[in-house]
Amino acid sequence: MKLEVRNAEARDLTAVKRLIDEYIAADYYSLDELEALLHGDRHLFYVVTDADRDGAVVSFFYGFISALEEALPLLHVTEKPDALAEYPPDTPVGVYKTASTEKDYQKLGICSSFIRDLEPVLRERGAKLILATALRPLGREVPMRHIFRDNGFEAVAEISRPWVDMLLYCPYCQKNHCICDAVFYMKKLDEKEDKRGE
């Protein structure tokens, strides 16, 4: 396989939606919603393609920049965690929102690379924090926990059934109204680079 990363384009959206429908939840995003993510400076929308498969899209990553007060409800956080108490509502934050990778390409470090490589981009754009909400399937650990931990994120809140009001089939709990929980993560960017290498 020969993997290449580039900005998402309109021609990629059908493949991105297939990844979402198969690995996240059917119709979590519509094609119109994905189209809107292609436009505007605040969106960070990338695909990974395999040149050995005629450029097939095998992974995508979507994030954005916003004010803290806007980001929290989009991440299903209803009460501001104590860890964010010092940050005013207009604090610029980066949000790692949605990602998915085709099964045969999982465990190759694709998502880790995005999380690591987008950090300086967010820092340059003025973000003071990076925030993310990660699914925790019923009775299991958060699949993304190692990736977040290894990249300096801290779990700061538990979120009970954030998707239960949405009519979406969840491949984890196998219900049309997802009853899985989530964990809210944060990483501070207004400090020096983390000390993973020490």
PAKEDO-817055 format. One record per residue (C-alpha): residue number from 1; residue in three letters; chain; x, y, z. Coordinates in Angstrom, 2 decimals, always signed. Example, Ala and Ser with C-alpha at 12.3 -4.5 7.8 and 13.67 -1.06 7.14 Angstrom:
BEGIN
{1, "ALA", "A", {+12.30, -4.50, +7.80}}
{2, "SER", "A", {+13.67, -1.06, +7.14}}
END
This chain:
BEGIN
{1, "MET", "A", {+0.00, +0.00, +0.00}}
{2, "LYS", "A", {+1.09, +3.54, -0.74}}
{3, "LEU", "A", {-0.72, +5.98, +1.53}}
{4, "GLU", "A", {-1.06, +9.67, +0.77}}
{5, "VAL", "A", {-2.67, +12.45, +2.83}}
{6, "ARG", "A", {-4.42, +15.45, +1.29}}
{7, "ASN", "A", {-7.24, +17.90, +1.89}}
{8, "ALA", "A", {-10.66, +16.40, +1.34}}
{9, "GLU", "A", {-12.41, +17.34, -1.90}}
{10, "ALA", "A", {-15.97, +17.04, -3.16}}
{11, "ARG", "A", {-15.08, +13.87, -5.09}}
{12, "ASP", "A", {-14.16, +12.16, -1.79}}
{13, "LEU", "A", {-17.45, +12.68, +0.02}}
{14, "THR", "A", {-19.23, +9.50, -1.06}}
{15, "ALA", "A", {-16.26, +7.43, +0.15}}
{16, "VAL", "A", {-16.06, +9.40, +3.41}}
{17, "LYS", "A", {-19.76, +8.87, +4.02}}
{18, "ARG", "A", {-19.30, +5.13, +3.45}}
{19, "LEU", "A", {-16.60, +5.06, +6.14}}
{20, "ILE", "A", {-18.87, +6.97, +8.52}}
{21, "ASP", "A", {-21.89, +4.76, +7.83}}
{22, "GLU", "A", {-19.90, +1.55, +8.28}}
{23, "TYR", "A", {-17.63, +2.39, +11.19}}
{24, "ILE", "A", {-19.37, +5.18, +13.13}}
{25, "ALA", "A", {-23.13, +5.22, +12.53}}
{26, "ALA", "A", {-25.37, +5.22, +9.49}}
{27, "ASP", "A", {-26.22, +8.77, +8.39}}
{28, "TYR", "A", {-24.21, +10.40, +11.19}}
{29, "TYR", "A", {-23.39, +12.98, +8.51}}
{30, "SER", "A", {-25.35, +13.63, +5.33}}
{31, "LEU", "A", {-23.55, +14.39, +2.08}}
{32, "ASP", "A", {-24.76, +17.99, +2.36}}
{33, "GLU", "A", {-23.26, +18.28, +5.84}}
{34, "LEU", "A", {-19.96, +16.85, +4.61}}
{35, "GLU", "A", {-19.99, +19.27, +1.68}}
{36, "ALA", "A", {-20.24, +22.18, +4.13}}
{37, "LEU", "A", {-17.11, +20.95, +5.92}}
{38, "LEU", "A", {-15.06, +21.53, +2.78}}
{39, "HIS", "A", {-15.49, +25.28, +3.03}}
{40, "GLY", "A", {-14.22, +27.89, +5.47}}
{41, "ASP", "A", {-10.95, +28.52, +7.24}}
{42, "ARG", "A", {-11.98, +26.92, +10.50}}
{43, "HIS", "A", {-12.43, +23.40, +9.09}}
{44, "LEU", "A", {-9.61, +20.82, +8.96}}
{45, "PHE", "A", {-10.84, +18.00, +6.74}}
{46, "TYR", "A", {-8.38, +15.44, +5.36}}
{47, "VAL", "A", {-8.43, +12.09, +3.62}}
{48, "VAL", "A", {-5.90, +9.30, +3.33}}
{49, "THR", "A", {-5.79, +7.52, -0.01}}
{50, "ASP", "A", {-4.06, +4.38, -1.20}}
{51, "ALA", "A", {-2.30, +4.96, -4.51}}
{52, "ASP", "A", {-2.04, +1.19, -4.97}}
{53, "ARG", "A", {-5.85, +1.06, -5.04}}
{54, "ASP", "A", {-6.28, +3.82, -7.63}}
{55, "GLY", "A", {-6.41, +6.50, -4.94}}
{56, "ALA", "A", {-9.22, +4.91, -2.91}}
{57, "VAL", "A", {-10.10, +6.85, +0.25}}
{58, "VAL", "A", {-9.24, +4.60, +3.21}}
{59, "SER", "A", {-9.41, +7.06, +6.10}}
{60, "PHE", "A", {-10.55, +10.58, +6.94}}
{61, "PHE", "A", {-10.09, +13.04, +9.77}}
{62, "TYR", "A", {-12.19, +16.10, +10.55}}
{63, "GLY", "A", {-11.49, +18.82, +13.07}}
{64, "PHE", "A", {-12.20, +22.51, +13.44}}
{65, "ILE", "A", {-11.33, +25.65, +15.35}}
{66, "SER", "A", {-13.90, +27.55, +17.40}}
{67, "ALA", "A", {-14.50, +29.35, +20.68}}
{68, "LEU", "A", {-14.69, +27.15, +23.77}}
{69, "GLU", "A", {-18.36, +27.99, +24.43}}
{70, "GLU", "A", {-19.27, +26.88, +20.90}}
{71, "ALA", "A", {-17.19, +23.72, +21.02}}
{72, "LEU", "A", {-18.51, +22.22, +24.26}}
{73, "PRO", "A", {-22.11, +21.55, +23.11}}
{74, "LEU", "A", {-20.83, +20.20, +19.79}}
{75, "LEU", "A", {-18.78, +17.73, +21.84}}
{76, "HIS", "A", {-21.84, +16.78, +23.93}}
{77, "VAL", "A", {-20.43, +18.44, +27.06}}
{78, "THR", "A", {-23.31, +20.05, +28.95}}
{79, "GLU", "A", {-21.39, +21.29, +31.99}}
{80, "LYS", "A", {-17.97, +22.91, +31.78}}
{81, "PRO", "A", {-15.47, +20.57, +33.48}}
{82, "ASP", "A", {-13.36, +21.90, +36.35}}
{83, "ALA", "A", {-10.26, +21.39, +34.22}}
{84, "LEU", "A", {-11.53, +24.15, +31.91}}
{85, "ALA", "A", {-12.54, +26.59, +34.66}}
{86, "GLU", "A", {-9.64, +28.98, +34.01}}
{87, "TYR", "A", {-10.53, +29.37, +30.32}}
{88, "PRO", "A", {-13.05, +32.06, +29.33}}
{89, "PRO", "A", {-15.88, +31.26, +26.88}}
{90, "ASP", "A", {-14.13, +32.94, +23.94}}
{91, "THR", "A", {-10.91, +30.92, +24.31}}
{92, "PRO", "A", {-9.91, +29.60, +20.86}}
{93, "VAL", "A", {-9.80, +25.81, +20.82}}
{94, "GLY", "A", {-9.09, +23.10, +18.32}}
{95, "VAL", "A", {-11.54, +20.24, +18.17}}
{96, "TYR", "A", {-10.80, +16.73, +16.97}}
{97, "LYS", "A", {-14.34, +15.81, +15.95}}
{98, "THR", "A", {-14.62, +12.76, +13.69}}
{99, "ALA", "A", {-12.32, +10.17, +12.15}}
{100, "SER", "A", {-12.67, +6.73, +10.63}}
{101, "THR", "A", {-10.37, +4.25, +8.97}}
{102, "GLU", "A", {-11.16, +1.24, +6.82}}
{103, "LYS", "A", {-10.62, -2.02, +8.69}}
{104, "ASP", "A", {-7.63, -3.22, +6.64}}
{105, "TYR", "A", {-5.83, +0.06, +7.36}}
{106, "GLN", "A", {-6.46, +0.26, +11.09}}
{107, "LYS", "A", {-3.57, -0.07, +13.56}}
{108, "LEU", "A", {-1.15, +1.54, +11.09}}
{109, "GLY", "A", {-0.89, +4.79, +13.04}}
{110, "ILE", "A", {-3.03, +6.86, +10.65}}
{111, "CYS", "A", {-5.18, +8.47, +13.35}}
{112, "SER", "A", {-2.18, +9.00, +15.63}}
{113, "SER", "A", {-0.42, +10.82, +12.82}}
{114, "PHE", "A", {-3.34, +13.19, +12.33}}
{115, "ILE", "A", {-3.60, +13.94, +16.04}}
{116, "ARG", "A", {+0.13, +14.60, +16.26}}
{117, "ASP", "A", {+0.60, +16.45, +12.96}}
{118, "LEU", "A", {-2.39, +18.80, +13.32}}
{119, "GLU", "A", {-1.26, +20.05, +16.73}}
{120, "PRO", "A", {+1.19, +22.65, +15.32}}
{121, "VAL", "A", {-1.44, +23.76, +12.80}}
{122, "LEU", "A", {-3.90, +24.45, +15.61}}
{123, "ARG", "A", {-1.21, +26.17, +17.67}}
{124, "GLU", "A", {-0.32, +28.46, +14.75}}
{125, "ARG", "A", {-4.00, +29.37, +14.38}}
{126, "GLY", "A", {-4.16, +30.49, +17.99}}
{127, "ALA", "A", {-5.78, +27.51, +19.70}}
{128, "LYS", "A", {-5.04, +27.29, +23.43}}
{129, "LEU", "A", {-6.50, +23.80, +23.85}}
{130, "ILE", "A", {-7.41, +20.75, +21.83}}
{131, "LEU", "A", {-10.65, +19.03, +22.80}}
{132, "ALA", "A", {-12.17, +15.70, +21.81}}
{133, "THR", "A", {-15.01, +13.43, +22.83}}
{134, "ALA", "A", {-14.30, +9.72, +22.43}}
{135, "LEU", "A", {-16.85, +6.92, +22.39}}
{136, "ARG", "A", {-16.70, +4.35, +25.16}}
{137, "PRO", "A", {-18.65, +1.26, +24.04}}
{138, "LEU", "A", {-20.77, -0.48, +26.64}}
{139, "GLY", "A", {-18.62, -2.47, +29.05}}
{140, "ARG", "A", {-15.40, -1.67, +27.17}}
{141, "GLU", "A", {-12.52, +0.75, +27.27}}
{142, "VAL", "A", {-12.33, +3.81, +25.01}}
{143, "PRO", "A", {-10.84, +2.55, +21.71}}
{144, "MET", "A", {-8.95, +5.86, +21.29}}
{145, "ARG", "A", {-7.59, +6.01, +24.86}}
{146, "HIS", "A", {-4.03, +4.94, +24.02}}
{147, "ILE", "A", {-3.77, +7.37, +21.12}}
{148, "PHE", "A", {-4.93, +10.29, +23.25}}
{149, "ARG", "A", {-2.76, +9.31, +26.22}}
{150, "ASP", "A", {+0.34, +8.87, +24.06}}
{151, "ASN", "A", {-0.20, +12.34, +22.59}}
{152, "GLY", "A", {-0.50, +14.14, +25.92}}
{153, "PHE", "A", {-4.28, +14.34, +26.33}}
{154, "GLU", "A", {-6.00, +14.12, +29.70}}
{155, "ALA", "A", {-9.40, +12.56, +30.32}}
{156, "VAL", "A", {-11.34, +15.27, +32.17}}
{157, "ALA", "A", {-15.00, +14.22, +32.15}}
{158, "GLU", "A", {-17.32, +11.26, +31.69}}
{159, "ILE", "A", {-20.33, +11.80, +29.45}}
{160, "SER", "A", {-23.36, +9.58, +29.91}}
{161, "ARG", "A", {-25.05, +8.42, +26.70}}
{162, "PRO", "A", {-24.39, +11.56, +24.62}}
{163, "TRP", "A", {-25.94, +10.14, +21.44}}
{164, "VAL", "A", {-29.07, +8.54, +22.92}}
{165, "ASP", "A", {-31.41, +11.22, +21.53}}
{166, "MET", "A", {-30.14, +10.78, +17.96}}
{167, "LEU", "A", {-31.75, +8.22, +15.68}}
{168, "LEU", "A", {-28.56, +6.49, +14.55}}
{169, "TYR", "A", {-27.72, +2.81, +14.46}}
{170, "CYS", "A", {-24.61, +2.26, +16.58}}
{171, "PRO", "A", {-22.37, -0.64, +15.49}}
{172, "TYR", "A", {-21.05, -0.98, +19.06}}
{173, "CYS", "A", {-24.22, -1.24, +21.16}}
{174, "GLN", "A", {-26.30, -2.28, +18.12}}
{175, "LYS", "A", {-29.15, +0.06, +18.98}}
{176, "ASN", "A", {-30.85, +2.75, +16.92}}
{177, "HIS", "A", {-30.46, +5.17, +19.83}}
{178, "CYS", "A", {-26.87, +4.68, +21.00}}
{179, "ILE", "A", {-26.54, +3.91, +24.70}}
{180, "CYS", "A", {-22.73, +3.99, +24.74}}
{181, "ASP", "A", {-21.00, +6.53, +26.98}}
{182, "ALA", "A", {-18.10, +8.81, +26.13}}
{183, "VAL", "A", {-15.00, +10.38, +27.66}}
{184, "PHE", "A", {-14.06, +14.02, +27.15}}
{185, "TYR", "A", {-10.36, +14.72, +26.58}}
{186, "MET", "A", {-8.31, +17.90, +26.55}}
{187, "LYS", "A", {-4.75, +18.97, +25.85}}
{188, "LYS", "A", {-3.29, +22.37, +26.69}}
{189, "LEU", "A", {-1.38, +24.10, +23.91}}
{190, "ASP", "A", {-0.49, +27.31, +25.75}}
{191, "GLU", "A", {+2.43, +25.58, +27.41}}
{192, "LYS", "A", {+5.72, +24.25, +26.11}}
{193, "GLU", "A", {+5.78, +21.05, +24.09}}
{194, "ASP", "A", {+4.94, +18.02, +26.25}}
{195, "LYS", "A", {+7.77, +15.97, +27.68}}
{196, "ARG", "A", {+7.12, +12.60, +26.04}}
{197, "GLY", "A", {+10.71, +12.36, +24.89}}
{198, "GLU", "A", {+12.21, +12.64, +28.37}}
END
